[in-house]
Amino acid sequence: MAQKTDNGLHKGLVAAFILSFALILLICLFLISYNRQVTLTLESGEKHFKAITSAATQVSSFAKRAEGHMMLYLVFHREADQKKLPTRLASLDNEIAILDQLVKEENARILTENIKATAKKIPSIIPPLMAIHNKEFETTGHFDATKHQKAILAAHTIFSELRGLGVELSELELELESQGKRQVLLAADKLRISLYFATIGIIIFILFVGIILIRNNLNLNREISYRKKAELYLKRSYETQAAINKLLKDSLGEETIIELLQGYLNLVISLPWLTFETMGSIFLIEKEPDVLVMKVQHGFSEALKKRCTSVPFGECLCGRAAMTEKLVFSNHIDEYHTYNFTGIEDHGHYCVPISSKNKLFGILNIYVKPGHERKEFEETFLMTIANTLAGVLVQKYAENEKIKMEAQLRQSQKLESIGQLAAGISHEINTPIQYIGDNTTFLKDAFQNMIAVFKAYKHLLKTAKTGRIDSEIISQVETAIEDADLEFLKEEVPIAIDQSISGLTQVSKIVTSMKEFSHLEGEQQILTDINHALDNTITVTKNNWKNEAELTTDFDNSLPKVMCNPGELNQVFLNLIINASHSIAKVRGEQPDKKGTIIIRTQNKGEWARITIKDSGSGIPKEIHDKIFDPFFTTKDVGKGTGQGLAVSHSIIVERHKGNIFFETEKEKGTTFIIELPISGYKEETER
């Protein structure tokens, strides 16, 4: 009975063991299968979301690159950028097509449709803009971006929207991926708990199952760790790209180089995922080629500011980075840290060269805590910032150089005009000088005659005092009076004096007008009497128009002083008056006995001052209306015009004073040029 019981127990145990083993085996197999399914699900989800986020990121990237090539081509006219732009746009369309196939979730789908809708705007903006550029560049040799600012801003808006939508879609997909992962992991955790309770009575098998579960958990944890790293990488990439986009956008504004440098520095030391100190500086190379000059800093003490004002190449860590043009890292004050002072605290540096196309512009210097561990992603980030900053500096330096060249061109054109006026002004001065000289000679002779009369009267007076006046002495006096012709001198001397004063006044006016006209003005605007400036210009150009036209003025005395650069406006007025004279001369070539007319008028238009210069010349042919303000375009004979006058005038009025210049013309009846200037001067928000 006992044996049967033992056998039964044994069989029962065996059966239980077999059943337990079978159950645990089934549980293990099920767990293995389920874990594999979870892994496959996670992997599948990861591939799916990774593909979407990659495509979304690429949309943002290709939009940025396409815009970059477009802007580089518009500014520098490089064929390489023109050729790359269609490739970038094609890549952009390809990534959008990938998104269209992969994205299913409703919210993400909305963003995808927005991306598609925005991308469809590109053909209506970019090709026409490029065509306009090519046409202008072929015609004029340059492309005036300010004339097409609206189209450029429209293209910039499309690319900005695409970058923003790409980043937004990437963020949304990361969130969806995170939600899906949490759901899968939550279900897996629930199932594991159930299995643990089901197998708690079977220690051997539970250990075995535990080992399997631990193993699976390790794999899963590694997967989760990998995903977290990927998420962190994507987050850092997004923040880096967002920061660079903001800085690039700021660089397109009116900020100075110093303001941009300070913005870059503040950004680098403020990102939360970077473990930098809140201290740093940016050095640039200026007048001395082998010396760094600190332009901006953050967190520096007065002693440090003074010590690091300039750093020669090879000195301290920044100088070493400049000399080698390679990133220099140190996590404490070592033997290379030569710029020290009493009380300095231990620290380290990232010194990153700011360079482009083998040209060094400066050094980005970021402080780190002592013992800081060098990290690859930090170096990558700082190199990206430095490269972006180098590109911005190239752009800003090019803009500054362009401004200098435009100023030189304006001054050259002004000096050329003054040279052309010199002969006429000399003639205008010569006439009054001549009759001043004649009158002076007359007055000299008259004075000599009067001295003879004075001597005769003096002798008569001396004789009269003795009481002896004979007829001979009286005869001498009468003879002296007759020789001097005092009645004639009495009438003519005042006239000669008045004529001389008038001549001197005329010469003084011409000289003063020429002095004010040719005065070299700086960049700063000042309050200017426009009526007075026109009077000066009319005076210095008189010899150019007096034989061709009758010039009349109608000045508005209520016109207040205008905030402007008077020297530049004088140049504009001179160009228009001389052009009017030349136009009238063409007509008078057919009718030499009939003078033309030039009418110059000023008007107070509230916030605007209007100046009109009207002539009765030949007018402007319709076929060249759109070329009048183009550089180097002229209708004058070879050697009589450089084609710069109206181009410089347009630049001065529109670009430098934010005003308007246009014309009304009728063939064979004349032309009227209209200038409108903001009375309060140029302001960013000024709108007409």
Buried (B, 14 or more C-beta within 10 A) or exposed (E): EEEEEEEEEEEEEEEEBEEBBEBBBEBBEEBBEBBEEBBEBBEEBBEBBBBBBBBBBBBBBBBBBBBBBBBBBBBEBEEEBBEBBBEBBEBBBBBBEBBBEBBEBEEBBEBBBBBBEBBEBBEEBBEEBBEBBBEBBEEBEEBBEEEBEEBBEBBBEBBBBBBBBBBBBBBBBBEBBEEBBEEBBEEBEEBBEEBEEBBEEBEEBBEBBBEBBEEBBEEBEEBBEEBEEBBEEBEBBBBBBBBBBEBBEBBEEEBEBEEBBBBBBEBBBEBEEBEBBEBBBBBBBEEEEEBBBBBBBBEBEEEBEEBBEEBBBEBBBBBBBBBEEEBBBBBBBEEEBBBEEEEBEEBBBBBBBBBBEEEBBBBBBBBBBEEBEEBEBBBEBBBBBBBBBBBBBBBBEEEEEEEEEBEEBBBEBBEEBBEBBEEBBEEBBEEBBEBBEBBEEBBEEBEEBBEBBEEBBEBBEEBEEEEEEEEEBEEBBEEBBEEBEBEEBEEBBEEBEEBBEEBEEBBEBBBEBBEBBBEEBEEEBBEBBBBBBBBBBBBBBBBBBBEBBEBEEEBBEEBEBBBBBBBBBBBBBBBBBBBBBBBBBBBBEEEEEEBBBBBBBBBBEEEBBBBBBBBBBBBBEEEEEEBBBBBEBBBEEEEEBBBBBBBBBBBBBBBBBBBBBBBEBEEEEBBBBBBBBBBEBBEEEEEE
